[in-house]
């Protein structure tokens, strides 16, 4: 979700939950589709409302980025279809129990080479390195980095 007035993107920190493999990570609002969802656009709109209390409208939808999957051989097999919405201004946020915090990040900050780096993690005995953004709220890496990087190239 992009806010036109501030040229920023909404990021969230997922709540700490034992059943969530991305527990505590910084990400974008979103989630799994439901059989009740007519399509993935409806899923994106529903999940955003559920997680951050923002009701998106179809006329705010501007496109879908290329699908992404985790690079780590240990991650759950998922395919994310990032749906992008452009809002005229930052809406009020109402966090669900799934979200610990939400914050807006200016696109100019993400473009700053000073925040772009590689991070290395020990995952199940393997040392893996990933591109990342080091922001004041923490490190953005993995699927979120792989969504934000092509998004920045388009804006």
N, C-alpha and C positions, 0 to 999 in steps of 0.2 A: 504494500500500500504506500503510494507516494503522495505527499502533500505538496501541491503546486505553490502555495504561498511561501513556503520555507525551503522548497527544493530539498526535501528530506524524505527518508524512508523510516517506517515504523519497525523497530525490532523489539523482541520480547526475550526475557529470561524465563525459561521453563521452570516451574516449581519443582522442588526436590520430591521425587516419588519413586519408590522402589520398583514399580512396574513400568517405568518409562526409561528406555535406553538412552534418551537424550535429556534426562533429568538434569536440571541446572544449566543447560547449554543456552547460549544466545541463538535465537533463530527468528523466523518470520511467523506471523500468525498462519495457521493452517492445520490440516490434519487429514484423517482418512475419510474416504467417501463412504456414504451410507447407502444401503439399498433404496432408501426413500428419496435420495437425491436424483433429480432428473438427469444431471450431467455434472462434470467436474467444475463448471462455473458455479452451479448451485452449491456444490461442496465448498468451494472457496468462500463464497458469501456466507454460508451457514457457519463454517468454522471460525471465520473472523468475528461474526456476531457472538458466538459462544465464548471465544477466548478473550476478546478485548472490548466487547460491547458495541462495536461499530457496525452499523447496518449499511452495507454497501448496496449500490444501485447498479443495474445493468448498464446504464449510460456512463458510469464511471470506469467500466472495464475497457482497457486499452489493448490487451493482447496476452498471449501465452508465450512464455520463453521455452526454449528447448527442454525436454525432460532431462532430469538428472537423477543419478543413483549414487549411493555411497561408494567411495573408492576403497575403503578399508575392506580387506577380505573377511573381517570379523563382524561387520555391520549387518543388520537385518536387511534382507533383500526388499527394497522399496523402490518405487519409481515416483518421483515428484514432478508434477506438471505445474510449474509456477504461473499463476494467473496474476496479472498486474492491473492495479486499479489506480487511477489518478483522481484525487480529491482536491477540490479548490482550496481547502484549508485543513489544518489539523483538527480532527474531531475530538470530542471528549472521549476518554478511555475509561472503561469499567472492567477491571481485571476479574477473570474467573479464578477458580481454585487451581486451574492448570498453569497459571501464569504468576510468577513471583513479581515481575516488574515489566513495564513497557517504557520505551524511550525512543525519541526521534533522533535520527542521525543525519546530519547534512550530507548530501551527496559530495560536496566539495571536500569534506573530511575523508570520505572513503577514497577519493581520488588522490589524496596526499600521499606521496611515496613514503613519508615518515611513518605512516600507520600500516603500510603493506610489508609483510614479512613472511617467513616460513616458521612453522612451529613443529616441534618434534614431540611425539607422545610414545610412551611404552604401552602397547596394546597387546595383551596376552603373550608377553614375552618377546614381542617384535617391536623394533624401533622404527616408527613410520613418520615421515615428514610431509606436511601439507602446507599449501599457501594459506595465508590468514590476514585478517585485519586486526591490529591491536588498538582497541578503542578504550576510552576512559571507563566504560562499563565492563570491559573484559575482552577476551579473544573471540573473534568470529572466524570460524573455520568450517570445514566439512561441507555439507549440503548448502548451508547458508552462504558461505563464501562462493560456492559454485553457482549460486543463483545471482548474488549481488554483482559479481565480476562481469558477466555478460550484460546485466541490466545497465551497469554504468557505461558500457560501451555504446548502448543505444540512447542514452539520455544526454 
